[in-house]
């Protein structure tokens, strides 16, 4: 600190005030002080900071140094200005130290990151310049000076790394090629070329999970690229991930309905899924951390299959269940209005069910069972149920109070129902088994 103060005293003692001396503006960029810093200053400090910045931009380090001394080393602006004075004197090490000292006092001080970026640029450290730019954009995503430079640097580094990776791979150095493509993703995480190249490399290594991950990313970056979709779907199919493969082949058919190969594979996969995956998926429901609408439909249809047979019940038109493993149970429970479809003819089979929605579904189920002659007696009047987190104006107030009155679903010791909490698989199974027991 003493050394820095002596430097300022030395700078201000230079004969820069002579009439023959004309300071030149610096060759580097100095941004205005952010309002977040100046608003916390006293009037005298703001005047000193403004004067220092005016002189710094004019290249008059001597006059700027005098103003900075009025601020003192307890101010981040003191160290920030000192960094630019050192930069003007081409002492990059001292400038870097001053900018970092300013950031210790004010971690979001963008001009300090700009100073560091320009020091790293002068040293030829492009990777560090990129990181400096990112620190600025974290705090100001649209920064007018940094953003175009950041984009230009990112494009340059990505192109260089992709070219380097392709040369390495062509020369037979697969590891160097892989490393190059992965490094390119550091600069451009959405690079379709990098993701696709890595997907093919990993597929060749029989590393299907990594290959699928990069095919998925390549597809996200270019969703209408049929070649990427075809490779992605084929890789999943070969690894017997039939459910995921079906989803991708259906995307391909949606892009090109005349694609006979893709349409044929869709039909094949639907048959495979119907034969092999339905039992395992149903058996996995109790282990699920969050029950979906298709899970709940399957549980109800299977557990109450003996009493819910109604050949006259007609299901609604549903446009989004063709790929659901629980399509038939869904049609059964929607035909009986135990679970409803939405106005746009969707069922949303993979939508997570919360406790409020489960309560409404159970009340619908109990009403149907009562109409079939089964008796369900509430343990208390529903209107006497008091729940601390479900006020009467809540949309689900009626079914929640009724299901609690039946003592089929419980409250916490604080008399909370937690209507928005997700329903775990074992909880859904336990509750449906309670209803089955009450029927006997």
KADA-V279936 format. One record per pair of residues at least 4 apart in sequence whose ideal C-beta (glycine too) atoms are under 8 Angstrom apart, sorted by the first residue. I is the first residue (numbers start at 1). J is the second residue. If there is no record, write none. Layout:
# KADA-V279936
i=I j=J
i=I j=J
This chain:
# KADA-V279936
i=1 j=5
i=1 j=73
i=2 j=6
i=3 j=7
i=4 j=8
i=4 j=73
i=4 j=82
i=4 j=94
i=4 j=98
i=5 j=9
i=5 j=69
i=5 j=73
i=6 j=10
i=7 j=11
i=7 j=82
i=7 j=85
i=7 j=86
i=7 j=94
i=8 j=12
i=8 j=65
i=8 j=68
i=8 j=69
i=8 j=82
i=8 j=85
i=9 j=13
i=9 j=65
i=9 j=69
i=10 j=14
i=11 j=61
i=11 j=62
i=11 j=65
i=11 j=85
i=11 j=89
i=12 j=62
i=12 j=63
i=12 j=65
i=12 j=66
i=12 j=69
i=13 j=62
i=14 j=62
i=15 j=21
i=16 j=21
i=16 j=23
i=16 j=60
i=16 j=61
i=16 j=62
i=16 j=63
i=17 j=21
i=17 j=62
i=23 j=58
i=23 j=59
i=23 j=60
i=23 j=61
i=24 j=59
i=25 j=57
i=25 j=58
i=25 j=59
i=26 j=30
i=26 j=56
i=26 j=57
i=26 j=59
i=26 j=84
i=26 j=87
i=26 j=88
i=28 j=84
i=28 j=87
i=28 j=115
i=28 j=118
i=29 j=114
i=29 j=118
i=29 j=145
i=30 j=53
i=30 j=56
i=30 j=57
i=30 j=84
i=30 j=111
i=31 j=110
i=31 j=111
i=31 j=114
i=31 j=145
i=32 j=53
i=32 j=111
i=33 j=37
i=33 j=38
i=33 j=49
i=33 j=50
i=33 j=53
i=33 j=77
i=33 j=80
i=33 j=111
i=34 j=38
i=34 j=109
i=34 j=110
i=34 j=111
i=35 j=39
i=36 j=40
i=36 j=108
i=37 j=41
i=37 j=76
i=37 j=77
i=37 j=106
i=37 j=109
i=38 j=46
i=38 j=49
i=41 j=45
i=41 j=46
i=41 j=49
i=41 j=75
i=41 j=77
i=42 j=46
i=43 j=47
i=44 j=48
i=44 j=70
i=45 j=49
i=45 j=70
i=45 j=71
i=45 j=75
i=46 j=50
i=47 j=51
i=48 j=52
i=48 j=67
i=48 j=68
i=48 j=70
i=48 j=71
i=49 j=53
i=49 j=67
i=49 j=71
i=49 j=77
i=49 j=81
i=50 j=54
i=51 j=55
i=51 j=63
i=51 j=64
i=51 j=67
i=52 j=56
i=52 j=64
i=52 j=65
i=52 j=67
i=52 j=68
i=52 j=71
i=52 j=77
i=52 j=81
i=53 j=57
i=53 j=64
i=53 j=81
i=54 j=58
i=55 j=60
i=55 j=61
i=55 j=62
i=55 j=63
i=55 j=64
i=55 j=67
i=56 j=60
i=56 j=61
i=56 j=64
i=56 j=81
i=56 j=84
i=56 j=85
i=56 j=88
i=59 j=88
i=60 j=64
i=61 j=65
i=61 j=85
i=61 j=88
i=61 j=89
i=62 j=66
i=63 j=67
i=64 j=68
i=64 j=81
i=64 j=84
i=64 j=85
i=65 j=69
i=65 j=81
i=65 j=82
i=65 j=85
i=66 j=70
i=67 j=71
i=67 j=81
i=68 j=77
i=68 j=78
i=68 j=81
i=68 j=82
i=68 j=85
i=71 j=75
i=71 j=77
i=71 j=78
i=71 j=81
i=72 j=78
i=73 j=78
i=73 j=79
i=74 j=78
i=74 j=105
i=75 j=79
i=75 j=105
i=76 j=80
i=76 j=102
i=76 j=103
i=76 j=105
i=76 j=106
i=76 j=109
i=76 j=112
i=77 j=81
i=77 j=102
i=78 j=82
i=79 j=83
i=79 j=98
i=79 j=99
i=79 j=101
i=79 j=102
i=79 j=105
i=80 j=84
i=80 j=98
i=80 j=99
i=80 j=102
i=80 j=109
i=80 j=111
i=80 j=112
i=80 j=115
i=81 j=85
i=82 j=86
i=82 j=98
i=83 j=87
i=83 j=95
i=83 j=96
i=83 j=97
i=83 j=98
i=83 j=99
i=83 j=102
i=83 j=112
i=83 j=115
i=84 j=88
i=84 j=95
i=84 j=115
i=85 j=89
i=86 j=91
i=86 j=92
i=86 j=94
i=86 j=95
i=86 j=98
i=87 j=91
i=87 j=92
i=87 j=95
i=87 j=115
i=87 j=118
i=87 j=119
i=89 j=94
i=91 j=95
i=92 j=96
i=92 j=119
i=92 j=122
i=92 j=123
i=93 j=97
i=94 j=98
i=95 j=99
i=95 j=115
i=95 j=119
i=96 j=100
i=96 j=116
i=96 j=119
i=97 j=101
i=98 j=102
i=99 j=103
i=99 j=112
i=99 j=113
i=99 j=115
i=99 j=116
i=99 j=119
i=100 j=104
i=100 j=112
i=100 j=116
i=101 j=105
i=102 j=106
i=102 j=109
i=102 j=112
i=103 j=107
i=103 j=109
i=103 j=112
i=103 j=113
i=105 j=109
i=106 j=112
i=108 j=139
i=109 j=113
i=110 j=114
i=110 j=136
i=110 j=139
i=110 j=140
i=110 j=143
i=111 j=115
i=112 j=116
i=113 j=117
i=113 j=132
i=113 j=135
i=113 j=136
i=114 j=118
i=114 j=132
i=114 j=136
i=114 j=145
i=114 j=146
i=115 j=119
i=116 j=120
i=116 j=132
i=117 j=121
i=117 j=129
i=117 j=132
i=117 j=133
i=117 j=136
i=117 j=146
i=118 j=122
i=119 j=123
i=120 j=125
i=120 j=128
i=120 j=129
i=120 j=132
i=121 j=125
i=121 j=129
i=125 j=129
i=126 j=130
i=126 j=153
i=126 j=157
i=127 j=131
i=128 j=132
i=129 j=133
i=129 j=153
i=130 j=134
i=130 j=150
i=130 j=153
i=130 j=154
i=130 j=157
i=130 j=187
i=131 j=135
i=132 j=136
i=133 j=137
i=133 j=146
i=133 j=149
i=133 j=150
i=133 j=153
i=134 j=138
i=134 j=150
i=135 j=139
i=136 j=140
i=136 j=143
i=136 j=146
i=137 j=141
i=137 j=143
i=137 j=146
i=137 j=147
i=137 j=150
i=140 j=146
i=141 j=147
i=142 j=147
i=143 j=147
i=144 j=148
i=145 j=149
i=146 j=150
i=147 j=151
i=148 j=152
i=149 j=153
i=150 j=154
i=151 j=155
i=152 j=156
i=153 j=157
i=154 j=158
i=154 j=187
i=154 j=188
i=155 j=159
i=155 j=188
i=156 j=160
i=157 j=161
i=157 j=184
i=157 j=187
i=158 j=162
i=158 j=184
i=158 j=187
i=158 j=188
i=158 j=191
i=158 j=194
i=159 j=163
i=160 j=164
i=161 j=165
i=161 j=180
i=161 j=181
i=161 j=183
i=161 j=184
i=161 j=187
i=162 j=166
i=162 j=180
i=162 j=181
i=162 j=184
i=162 j=191
i=162 j=193
i=162 j=194
i=163 j=167
i=164 j=168
i=164 j=180
i=165 j=169
i=165 j=176
i=165 j=177
i=165 j=178
i=165 j=179
i=165 j=180
i=165 j=181
i=165 j=183
i=165 j=184
i=165 j=194
i=165 j=197
i=166 j=170
i=166 j=177
i=166 j=180
i=166 j=197
i=167 j=171
i=168 j=173
i=168 j=176
i=168 j=177
i=168 j=180
i=169 j=173
i=169 j=174
i=169 j=176
i=169 j=177
i=169 j=178
i=169 j=197
i=169 j=201
i=173 j=177
i=174 j=178
i=174 j=201
i=175 j=179
i=176 j=180
i=177 j=181
i=177 j=197
i=177 j=201
i=178 j=182
i=178 j=198
i=178 j=201
i=179 j=183
i=180 j=184
i=181 j=185
i=181 j=194
i=181 j=197
i=181 j=198
i=181 j=201
i=182 j=186
i=182 j=194
i=182 j=198
i=183 j=187
i=184 j=188
i=184 j=191
i=184 j=194
i=185 j=189
i=185 j=191
i=185 j=194
i=185 j=195
i=185 j=198
i=188 j=194
i=190 j=217
i=190 j=220
i=190 j=221
i=191 j=195
i=191 j=221
i=192 j=196
i=192 j=218
i=192 j=221
i=192 j=222
i=192 j=225
i=192 j=228
i=193 j=197
i=194 j=198
i=195 j=199
i=195 j=214
i=195 j=215
i=195 j=217
i=195 j=218
i=195 j=221
i=196 j=200
i=196 j=214
i=196 j=215
i=196 j=218
i=196 j=228
i=196 j=231
i=197 j=201
i=198 j=202
i=198 j=210
i=198 j=211
i=198 j=214
i=199 j=203
i=199 j=211
i=199 j=212
i=199 j=213
i=199 j=214
i=199 j=215
i=199 j=218
i=199 j=231
i=199 j=232
i=199 j=235
i=200 j=204
i=200 j=211
i=200 j=231
i=201 j=205
i=202 j=207
i=202 j=208
i=202 j=210
i=202 j=211
i=202 j=214
i=203 j=207
i=203 j=208
i=203 j=211
i=203 j=235
i=207 j=211
i=208 j=212
i=208 j=235
i=208 j=238
i=208 j=239
i=208 j=241
i=209 j=213
i=210 j=214
i=211 j=215
i=211 j=235
i=212 j=216
i=212 j=232
i=212 j=235
i=212 j=236
i=212 j=239
i=212 j=241
i=212 j=244
i=213 j=217
i=214 j=218
i=215 j=219
i=215 j=228
i=215 j=231
i=215 j=232
i=215 j=235
i=216 j=220
i=216 j=232
i=217 j=221
i=218 j=222
i=218 j=225
i=218 j=228
i=218 j=232
i=219 j=223
i=219 j=225
i=219 j=228
i=219 j=229
i=219 j=232
i=219 j=248
i=219 j=251
i=222 j=228
i=223 j=251
i=224 j=255
i=225 j=229
i=226 j=230
i=226 j=252
i=226 j=255
i=226 j=256
i=226 j=259
i=227 j=231
i=228 j=232
i=229 j=233
i=229 j=248
i=229 j=251
i=229 j=252
i=229 j=255
i=230 j=234
i=230 j=252
i=230 j=262
i=231 j=235
i=232 j=236
i=232 j=248
i=233 j=237
i=233 j=245
i=233 j=248
i=233 j=249
i=233 j=252
i=233 j=262
i=233 j=265
i=234 j=238
i=234 j=245
i=235 j=239
i=236 j=241
i=236 j=242
i=236 j=244
i=236 j=245
i=236 j=248
i=237 j=241
i=237 j=242
i=237 j=245
i=237 j=249
i=237 j=265
i=237 j=269
i=241 j=245
i=242 j=246
i=242 j=269
i=242 j=272
i=242 j=273
i=242 j=276
i=242 j=277
i=243 j=247
i=243 j=273
i=243 j=277
i=243 j=325
i=244 j=248
i=245 j=249
i=245 j=265
i=245 j=269
i=246 j=250
i=246 j=266
i=246 j=269
i=246 j=270
i=246 j=273
i=246 j=323
i=247 j=251
i=247 j=323
i=248 j=252
i=249 j=253
i=249 j=262
i=249 j=265
i=249 j=266
i=249 j=269
i=250 j=254
i=250 j=266
i=250 j=323
i=251 j=255
i=252 j=256
i=252 j=259
i=252 j=262
i=253 j=257
i=253 j=259
i=253 j=262
i=253 j=263
i=253 j=266
i=255 j=259
i=256 j=262
i=257 j=263
i=259 j=263
i=260 j=264
i=261 j=265
i=262 j=266
i=263 j=267
i=264 j=268
i=265 j=269
i=266 j=270
i=267 j=271
i=268 j=272
i=269 j=273
i=270 j=274
i=270 j=322
i=270 j=323
i=271 j=275
i=272 j=276
i=272 j=277
i=273 j=277
i=273 j=278
i=273 j=323
i=273 j=325
i=274 j=278
i=274 j=325
i=276 j=280
i=277 j=281
i=277 j=325
i=278 j=282
i=278 j=325
i=278 j=326
i=279 j=283
i=280 j=284
i=281 j=285
i=281 j=325
i=281 j=326
i=282 j=298
i=282 j=302
i=282 j=325
i=282 j=326
i=284 j=288
i=284 j=425
i=285 j=291
i=285 j=295
i=285 j=298
i=285 j=299
i=285 j=425
i=285 j=428
i=285 j=429
i=286 j=425
i=286 j=426
i=286 j=429
i=287 j=425
i=287 j=426
i=288 j=292
i=288 j=295
i=288 j=424
i=288 j=425
i=289 j=422
i=289 j=424
i=289 j=425
i=290 j=352
i=290 j=353
i=290 j=422
i=290 j=423
i=290 j=424
i=291 j=295
i=291 j=296
i=291 j=299
i=291 j=352
i=291 j=353
i=291 j=358
i=291 j=422
i=291 j=423
i=291 j=424
i=291 j=425
i=291 j=427
i=291 j=428
i=292 j=296
i=292 j=349
i=292 j=350
i=292 j=351
i=292 j=352
i=292 j=353
i=293 j=297
i=293 j=330
i=293 j=339
i=293 j=347
i=293 j=348
i=293 j=349
i=293 j=350
i=293 j=351
i=293 j=353
i=294 j=298
i=294 j=321
i=294 j=324
i=294 j=325
i=294 j=326
i=294 j=329
i=294 j=330
i=294 j=347
i=294 j=349
i=294 j=350
i=295 j=299
i=295 j=326
i=295 j=353
i=295 j=425
i=295 j=428
i=296 j=300
i=296 j=339
i=296 j=353
i=296 j=358
i=296 j=361
i=296 j=423
i=296 j=428
i=297 j=301
i=297 j=326
i=297 j=329
i=297 j=330
i=297 j=332
i=297 j=333
i=297 j=334
i=297 j=339
i=297 j=349
i=298 j=302
i=298 j=326
i=298 j=329
i=299 j=303
i=299 j=428
i=299 j=429
i=299 j=432
i=300 j=304
i=300 j=308
i=300 j=329
i=300 j=333
i=300 j=338
i=300 j=339
i=300 j=361
i=300 j=365
i=300 j=432
i=301 j=305
i=301 j=308
i=301 j=326
i=301 j=328
i=301 j=329
i=301 j=332
i=301 j=333
i=302 j=329
i=303 j=432
i=303 j=433
i=303 j=436
i=304 j=308
i=304 j=365
i=304 j=369
i=304 j=432
i=304 j=436
i=305 j=309
i=307 j=369
i=307 j=372
i=307 j=374
i=307 j=439
i=308 j=332
i=308 j=333
i=308 j=336
i=308 j=368
i=310 j=335
i=310 j=336
i=313 j=335
i=313 j=336
i=314 j=335
i=315 j=330
i=315 j=331
i=315 j=332
i=315 j=334
i=315 j=335
i=316 j=334
i=316 j=335
i=316 j=341
i=316 j=345
i=317 j=345
i=318 j=330
i=318 j=331
i=318 j=334
i=318 j=341
i=318 j=345
i=318 j=346
i=318 j=347
i=319 j=344
i=319 j=345
i=319 j=346
i=320 j=324
i=320 j=346
i=320 j=347
i=320 j=348
i=320 j=349
i=321 j=326
i=321 j=327
i=321 j=330
i=321 j=331
i=321 j=347
i=321 j=349
i=322 j=327
i=324 j=330
i=324 j=347
i=324 j=349
i=324 j=350
i=326 j=330
i=326 j=349
i=327 j=331
i=328 j=332
i=329 j=333
i=330 j=334
i=330 j=339
i=330 j=347
i=330 j=349
i=331 j=335
i=332 j=336
i=333 j=338
i=333 j=339
i=334 j=338
i=334 j=339
i=334 j=340
i=334 j=341
i=334 j=347
i=336 j=368
i=337 j=364
i=338 j=361
i=338 j=364
i=338 j=365
i=338 j=368
i=339 j=347
i=339 j=361
i=339 j=364
i=341 j=345
i=341 j=346
i=341 j=347
i=342 j=346
i=342 j=347
i=342 j=348
i=352 j=422
i=353 j=357
i=353 j=358
i=353 j=361
i=353 j=422
i=353 j=423
i=353 j=428
i=354 j=358
i=354 j=419
i=354 j=420
i=354 j=421
i=354 j=422
i=354 j=423
i=355 j=359
i=355 j=409
i=355 j=417
i=355 j=418
i=355 j=419
i=355 j=420
i=355 j=421
i=355 j=422
i=355 j=423
i=356 j=360
i=356 j=390
i=356 j=394
i=356 j=395
i=356 j=396
i=356 j=399
i=356 j=400
i=356 j=417
i=356 j=419
i=356 j=420
i=357 j=361
i=357 j=396
i=358 j=362
i=358 j=409
i=358 j=423
i=358 j=428
i=358 j=431
i=359 j=363
i=359 j=396
i=359 j=399
i=359 j=400
i=359 j=402
i=359 j=403
i=359 j=409
i=359 j=419
i=360 j=364
i=360 j=396
i=360 j=399
i=361 j=365
i=362 j=366
i=362 j=399
i=362 j=403
i=362 j=408
i=362 j=409
i=362 j=431
i=362 j=435
i=363 j=367
i=363 j=399
i=363 j=402
i=363 j=403
i=364 j=368
i=365 j=369
i=365 j=435
i=366 j=370
i=366 j=376
i=366 j=406
i=366 j=435
i=367 j=371
i=368 j=372
i=369 j=374
i=369 j=376
i=369 j=435
i=369 j=439
i=370 j=374
i=370 j=375
i=370 j=376
i=374 j=438
i=374 j=439
i=376 j=406
i=376 j=438
i=377 j=406
i=378 j=382
i=378 j=402
i=378 j=405
i=378 j=406
i=379 j=405
i=379 j=406
i=379 j=407
i=380 j=384
i=380 j=385
i=380 j=405
i=381 j=385
i=381 j=405
i=382 j=398
i=382 j=401
i=382 j=402
i=382 j=404
i=382 j=405
i=383 j=401
i=384 j=405
i=385 j=401
i=385 j=404
i=385 j=405
i=386 j=415
i=387 j=400
i=387 j=401
i=387 j=404
i=387 j=411
i=387 j=415
i=387 j=416
i=387 j=417
i=388 j=414
i=388 j=415
i=388 j=416
i=389 j=416
i=389 j=417
i=389 j=418
i=389 j=419
i=390 j=394
i=390 j=396
i=390 j=397
i=390 j=400
i=390 j=401
i=390 j=417
i=390 j=419
i=391 j=397
i=392 j=397
i=393 j=397
i=394 j=400
i=394 j=419
i=396 j=400
i=396 j=419
i=397 j=401
i=398 j=402
i=399 j=403
i=400 j=404
i=400 j=409
i=400 j=417
i=400 j=419
i=401 j=405
i=402 j=406
i=403 j=408
i=403 j=409
i=404 j=408
i=404 j=409
i=404 j=410
i=404 j=411
i=404 j=417
i=406 j=438
i=408 j=431
i=408 j=434
i=408 j=435
i=408 j=438
i=409 j=417
i=409 j=431
i=411 j=415
i=411 j=416
i=411 j=417
i=412 j=416
i=412 j=417
i=412 j=418
i=423 j=427
i=423 j=428
i=424 j=428
i=425 j=429
i=426 j=430
i=427 j=431
i=428 j=432
i=429 j=433
i=430 j=434
i=431 j=435
i=432 j=436
i=433 j=437
i=434 j=438
i=435 j=439
i=436 j=440
